[in-house]
Amino acid sequence: MRKDEIIEGEVVDFALPESQGIIRKDGLVIFITGVLPGERCRIRLQKVKRNYALGELVEILEPSPFRQSPRCPHFCEGCGGCRLQNIDYREQVRIKEKNALSTLEHLGRVSLDAVFYEGFFPAPNPFEYRNKMEFNFGYKDGKLLLGLRPLNRYWDLVDLKVCYLMENSLVTRALDFFRRYGRDMNLTGYDPVRKDGVLRSLLLRLSREYKEVVVGLATTSDSLPGEQEMVCALRETLPEVQGLVHITNTSPASALLFEKKRTLWGRDYFFEKVGHVTYKISVESFFQVNSDLCPALYAKAKEYVDLSRGEVVLDLYSGSGGIGLFLADSAKQVIGVEENPRAVEDARFNAELNGIVNFVSLSGRVEKVLPLLPQQKVDVVVVDPPRAGLDRKVVQKIAWISPERLLYVSCNVGTFARDTVLLNEKGYTLKKIAFLDLFPQTPYFETVALFQK
């Protein structure tokens, strides 16, 4: 087969997180965007290598019964916020579950017959579930834009009018307000190629329980024109907002970095409740983004570690104390370790707020703090690392601490599977696992798993 050749075939598999259909033909694996499992289609080969090829969809000959019209008009513009909106939600769950189990078997070398697998839990609300969204500003043809970047096009921007991942009414009003503010003040949006422009990001944090909103506005400058007038107008337009924070971010990196932060009005934090625990969460602190499924995730974590009030728990990457504080009423002591100093402050505040006296939070990178911990018996280690997973040094230190049980919470099944191999080499066997769909309409989901020494 050659480049630009047009072929027909059936989509036999679906790759995540790339969200590409797979056709196998003449010993070649062909990846195509925009097709669903079971569909028969005609494609044009764009790139042909020795073992694989990339194809461009020309025509769908037999559509999948699970194909649907996307709810959001920006999906067809290539918005990178969602990748699965054209798939019925039940089929999304099936695809994710198949991918998760396959990754465990092939990359994690896990025999599923030897593991208690509880299943893949769908989200109760497949839309408007997120409590955190970060939007980007841009500038094109003399016009200020505000939205999300298309997949694999970091330099481009889809100018959003709506977004159904978060409460759409809030998102629509916030996007309109800050786009209008920028245009009224003649402020340019940031260009990631030229590394210039003033307005960079808009951050929305939302509490489902208490109906509070905190807004972060990131710019490359330390000051904003018309600050007080903007605050007054914002309070009138979005009365649910409890605080507005100005963030200075001059880094060339694409991530939102809090180089400087000042509160223009109100609070730089909000409150959320999960089960019996109330959390204060600063605007820059991590918290699970799906408020609907967070209680189920924490409850599953508590069920898996099976504490009897006599155990010492080490909670690594503990954030604002999310899982650790939730477990504290069943443990002798919980020791949290977190890199973000503001999250550490929040965790300590939250312990006091909830009257929890057996929780302490230590500040620093996990791989640096672990060697400094006093030698004491730790019964359970809890890890909820970033998408990159566990550093090898962290795995080695956990093995040296030698807990009886290890709870692993992950939003990246690939790095989780990789770490499963490392933990197995250190004598820890995967015993229980479940998946929760914390990120509907996207290729991602959450894993919660128990390892036993």
C-alpha positions in Angstrom: 0.0 0.0 0.0 1.2 3.5 -0.9 0.5 7.0 0.3 -2.7 8.6 -1.2 -4.1 5.1 -2.0 -7.8 4.8 -1.2 -8.9 1.6 0.5 -12.0 0.2 2.3 -12.1 -1.6 5.6 -13.9 -2.2 8.9 -12.8 -0.5 12.1 -12.0 -3.5 14.4 -10.6 -1.5 17.4 -10.3 1.9 19.0 -7.1 3.3 20.4 -7.1 5.5 23.5 -6.1 8.2 24.4 -5.6 9.1 20.8 -9.3 8.3 20.0 -8.4 6.7 16.7 -10.1 3.8 15.0 -8.0 0.9 13.8 -8.3 -1.0 10.5 -6.1 -4.1 9.9 -5.3 -4.8 6.2 -2.6 -6.8 4.6 -0.6 -7.0 7.8 -0.7 -3.3 8.3 -2.3 -1.5 11.3 -4.0 1.7 10.1 -5.1 4.5 12.5 -7.9 6.8 11.5 -9.5 9.7 13.3 -13.2 10.3 13.2 -14.4 6.6 12.9 -16.0 4.3 15.5 -15.7 0.6 16.2 -17.7 -1.6 13.8 -17.9 1.0 11.1 -17.0 0.2 7.5 -15.4 3.2 5.8 -13.3 4.4 2.9 -10.0 6.1 3.8 -7.0 7.7 2.1 -3.6 6.7 3.3 -1.7 9.7 4.5 1.5 8.1 5.8 2.7 4.5 5.3 5.4 3.0 7.5 6.7 -0.5 7.8 4.3 -1.7 10.4 1.6 1.0 10.5 -0.1 3.7 8.6 -2.2 6.8 9.2 -5.4 7.3 7.2 -7.8 10.1 6.5 -11.5 9.4 6.5 -13.1 9.8 3.0 -16.5 8.3 3.6 -18.4 6.2 6.1 -20.0 3.3 4.3 -21.7 1.7 7.2 -22.1 3.8 10.3 -22.0 2.5 13.9 -25.4 2.3 15.7 -23.6 4.2 18.5 -22.7 7.2 16.4 -24.6 10.3 17.5 -24.7 14.0 16.8 -22.4 15.9 19.2 -24.2 18.1 21.7 -21.6 20.9 21.4 -21.3 22.8 18.1 -17.5 23.3 18.8 -16.9 19.5 18.6 -16.9 19.6 14.8 -14.5 22.6 14.9 -11.9 20.3 16.4 -12.1 21.6 20.0 -9.7 19.6 22.2 -11.9 19.6 25.3 -13.9 16.6 24.1 -13.0 13.7 21.8 -15.9 11.2 22.2 -19.0 13.4 22.0 -20.0 11.7 18.8 -20.3 8.3 20.6 -23.3 7.2 22.7 -22.2 7.4 26.4 -22.8 3.7 27.0 -20.5 2.8 24.2 -17.9 5.3 25.5 -17.8 3.3 28.8 -17.5 0.0 26.9 -14.6 1.3 24.8 -12.8 2.7 27.9 -13.3 -0.5 29.8 -11.9 -2.6 27.0 -8.9 -0.3 26.7 -8.3 -0.4 30.5 -8.4 -4.2 30.7 -6.2 -4.6 27.6 -3.6 -2.2 29.0 -3.6 -4.0 32.3 -3.0 -7.4 30.6 -0.4 -6.3 28.0 1.5 -3.4 29.6 0.9 -4.3 33.3 1.4 -8.1 32.8 -1.7 -8.7 34.9 -3.7 -11.9 34.8 -7.2 -10.7 35.2 -8.3 -14.2 36.5 -6.1 -13.5 39.5 -7.5 -10.1 40.3 -10.9 -9.1 41.9 -12.2 -6.8 39.2 -15.2 -4.8 40.3 -16.1 -3.2 36.9 -16.2 0.2 35.2 -18.5 2.7 36.9 -20.2 5.2 34.6 -20.7 8.9 35.6 -24.2 9.8 36.7 -23.9 13.0 34.6 -22.0 12.7 31.3 -22.2 16.4 30.8 -21.6 19.5 33.0 -19.7 17.4 35.5 -16.4 19.3 35.9 -15.7 21.6 38.8 -12.6 23.1 37.2 -12.0 24.4 33.7 -9.0 26.3 32.2 -9.6 28.3 29.0 -6.9 30.1 26.9 -6.9 33.5 25.3 -5.7 34.1 21.8 -5.5 36.8 19.1 -6.2 36.3 15.5 -6.8 38.9 12.7 -7.0 41.7 15.2 -9.7 39.9 17.3 -9.4 38.6 20.9 -10.3 34.9 21.3 -11.1 32.8 24.4 -11.6 29.1 24.3 -9.8 25.8 24.1 -7.0 24.5 21.8 -7.7 22.0 19.0 -6.1 18.6 19.5 -2.4 18.6 18.5 -2.5 22.2 17.5 -1.1 24.1 20.4 -0.8 27.3 18.4 -4.4 27.4 17.4 -7.6 28.2 19.4 -11.3 27.5 19.1 -13.2 30.6 20.2 -15.9 29.1 22.4 -19.4 30.3 22.9 -20.5 27.3 25.0 -18.9 24.4 26.8 -20.9 21.4 28.2 -18.1 19.9 30.3 -18.8 22.5 33.1 -22.1 24.2 34.0 -22.8 25.8 30.7 -24.6 28.9 32.0 -21.6 29.8 34.1 -19.1 29.1 31.3 -21.0 31.1 28.7 -21.4 34.1 31.0 -17.7 34.0 32.1 -16.4 33.6 28.5 -18.5 36.5 27.3 -17.6 38.7 30.2 -13.8 38.3 30.0 -13.7 38.4 26.2 -15.6 41.7 26.3 -13.3 43.0 29.1 -10.2 42.3 27.0 -11.7 43.9 23.9 -12.8 47.0 25.8 -9.3 47.4 27.2 -7.6 46.7 23.9 -5.7 43.8 25.4 -4.1 41.2 23.2 -4.4 37.4 23.7 -1.2 35.3 24.2 0.4 33.8 21.2 2.2 30.6 22.1 4.4 30.8 19.0 5.6 34.4 19.3 5.4 34.2 23.1 3.7 37.6 23.3 0.3 39.0 24.3 -1.2 40.0 27.7 -4.2 37.8 28.5 -3.2 34.1 28.9 -5.8 32.0 30.7 -9.2 32.0 32.5 -9.5 29.6 35.3 -13.0 28.6 36.8 -13.3 26.6 40.0 -16.7 25.6 41.2 -18.2 24.0 44.3 -21.2 21.8 43.7 -22.1 21.5 47.4 -21.9 25.2 48.3 -22.5 26.7 44.9 -19.4 28.9 45.1 -17.2 30.0 42.2 -13.6 31.3 42.2 -12.1 32.9 39.1 -8.5 33.2 38.1 -7.4 35.5 35.4 -3.8 34.9 34.2 -1.8 37.5 32.3 1.8 38.3 31.4 1.6 41.6 33.3 1.6 42.4 37.0 -1.3 44.9 36.6 -4.6 45.1 34.9 -6.3 48.2 33.4 -9.7 49.0 35.0 -9.4 46.5 37.8 -12.0 47.9 40.1 -14.5 48.6 37.3 -14.1 45.0 36.2 -14.7 43.6 39.7 -17.9 45.6 40.0 -19.1 44.4 36.6 -18.2 40.8 37.3 -20.1 40.7 40.6 -23.2 41.9 38.8 -22.8 39.6 35.8 -21.8 36.5 37.8 -23.3 36.9 41.4 -22.2 33.3 42.3 -18.5 34.3 42.1 -16.9 34.5 45.6 -13.5 35.8 44.5 -11.4 37.0 41.6 -7.6 36.2 41.5 -5.1 37.8 39.2 -2.3 35.4 38.3 1.0 36.5 36.7 2.3 33.9 34.3 5.3 34.8 32.1 6.7 31.3 31.5 6.9 30.1 27.9 5.5 26.7 29.1 1.9 26.0 28.1 0.8 25.1 31.6 -0.9 27.7 33.9 1.8 28.6 36.4 1.2 30.7 39.5 4.4 32.9 39.4 2.5 35.6 41.3 -1.0 35.8 42.7 -3.0 38.6 44.2 -6.7 38.6 45.1 -8.5 41.5 43.4 -11.7 40.8 45.3 -13.2 38.2 47.7 -11.5 34.9 48.4 -8.8 32.9 46.6 -10.4 29.6 47.8 -13.7 27.8 47.9 -15.3 25.1 50.0 -16.4 21.6 48.9 -17.9 18.7 50.8 -17.3 15.0 50.1 -19.2 12.6 52.4 -18.5 13.7 56.0 -15.5 15.9 55.2 -15.6 19.6 54.3 -12.6 20.9 52.3 -11.1 24.3 51.7 -9.5 24.4 48.3 -7.3 27.2 47.1 -7.6 28.3 43.5 -4.2 26.7 42.7 -4.7 23.5 44.7 -5.5 20.1 43.1 -8.9 18.4 43.8 -10.8 15.8 41.9 -12.6 17.5 39.0 -15.7 15.4 39.0 -17.8 16.4 42.1 -20.5 13.7 41.2 -18.2 10.7 41.4 -15.6 12.0 43.9 -17.6 10.6 46.9 -17.8 7.2 45.2 -14.0 7.3 44.5 -13.2 8.1 48.1 -15.6 5.5 49.4 -14.1 2.9 47.2 -10.6 3.9 48.5 -11.8 3.5 52.0 -13.3 0.1 51.3 -10.2 -1.2 49.7 -7.7 -0.1 52.5 -10.1 -1.7 55.1 -8.8 0.2 58.1 -9.6 -0.9 61.7 -8.6 2.3 63.5 -5.1 1.0 64.5 -3.2 1.6 61.3 -0.7 4.3 60.3 -1.4 5.6 56.8 1.1 7.4 54.6 -0.8 9.5 52.0 1.6 10.5 49.2 0.6 13.4 46.7 -2.0 14.3 49.3 -3.1 17.6 47.9 -5.6 19.5 50.1 -6.0 16.3 52.2 -8.7 14.7 50.0 -8.3 11.0 50.5 -6.2 11.2 53.7 -8.7 13.2 55.6 -11.5 11.0 54.3 -9.7 7.9 55.8 -8.6 9.6 59.0 -11.7 8.5 61.1 -10.7 4.8 60.5 -7.0 5.2 61.1 -4.6 5.6 64.0 -2.7 8.3 62.1 -2.5 9.7 58.6 0.6 11.4 57.3 0.2 13.4 54.1 3.1 14.5 51.8 2.4 17.2 49.2 4.7 19.4 47.0 2.3 22.4 46.6 2.8 24.5 49.8 -0.6 26.2 49.5 -2.3 22.7 49.3 -0.4 21.8 52.4 -1.8 24.9 54.2 -5.3 23.9 53.0 -4.8 20.3 54.3 -3.8 21.5 57.7 -6.7 24.0 57.8 -9.1 21.2 56.7 -7.9 18.9 59.5 -8.7 21.6 62.0 -12.0 22.6 60.3 -13.2 19.0 60.6 -11.8 18.4 64.1 -9.4 15.7 62.8 -6.5 15.5 65.2 -4.7 12.4 63.8 -3.7 14.0 60.4 -0.5 15.8 59.6 0.7 17.3 56.3 4.3 17.5 55.3 5.5 19.9 52.6 7.9 18.8 49.8 8.4 16.6 46.8 7.5 13.0 47.6 10.9 11.6 46.5 12.7 14.0 48.7 10.5 13.8 51.8 10.3 10.0 52.0 14.0 9.5 52.9 13.6 12.1 55.7 10.6 10.5 57.4 11.3 9.0 60.8 11.5 5.3 60.9 8.1 4.1 62.1 5.8 1.3 61.1 3.5 2.2 58.2 0.7 -0.2 57.6 -0.9 1.4 54.4 0.5 3.7 51.7 -1.9 5.7 49.5 -0.6 7.2 46.3 -2.5 9.5 43.9 0.3 10.7 41.6 0.2 13.1 38.6 -0.3 11.6 35.1 3.4 10.7 34.9 2.9 8.1 37.6 5.4 7.1 40.2 9.1 7.8 40.1 11.3 4.6 40.4 12.9 6.1 43.5 9.4 6.5 45.1 8.6 2.8 44.3 11.9 1.8 45.9 11.2 3.8 49.0 7.7 2.4 49.4 9.2 -1.1 49.2 11.7 -0.1 51.9 8.9 1.2 54.1 7.2 -2.1 53.5 3.5 -1.4 54.1 1.1 -4.4 54.1 -1.2 -2.7 51.7 -0.8 0.0 49.0 -3.8 1.9 47.5 -3.1 3.4 44.1 -5.4 6.0 42.5 -4.5 7.0 39.0 -5.9 9.1 36.1 -3.5 7.5 33.6 -4.0 3.7 33.1 -0.8 3.5 31.0 1.5 4.8 33.7 -0.5 2.8 36.3 0.1 -0.4 34.3 3.8 0.4 34.1 4.0 1.0 37.8 2.1 -2.3 38.4 5.1 -4.1 37.0 7.5 -2.2 39.2 5.5 -2.8 42.3 5.2 -6.5 41.4 9.0 -6.7 41.2 9.1 -5.3 44.8 6.7 -7.9 46.1 3.3 -6.2 45.8 0.5 -8.0 44.0 -2.5 -6.4 42.5 -5.6 -7.7 44.4 -8.5 -5.4 43.6 -9.3 -2.9 41.0 -12.1 -0.7 39.7 -12.5 2.1 37.2 -14.6 5.2 37.5 -15.5 7.4 34.6 -14.5 10.8 36.1 -14.0 12.3 32.6 -17.0 11.5 30.3 -16.6 12.7 26.6 -12.8 12.3 26.9 -10.6 9.3 26.6 -9.6 9.4 30.3 -10.9 7.7 33.4 -9.8 7.0 37.0 -8.4 3.8 38.4 -8.5 2.7 42.0 -6.5 -0.4 43.0 -5.3 -2.3 46.0 -1.9 -4.0 46.1 -1.0 -6.5 48.8 2.5 -7.3 50.1 
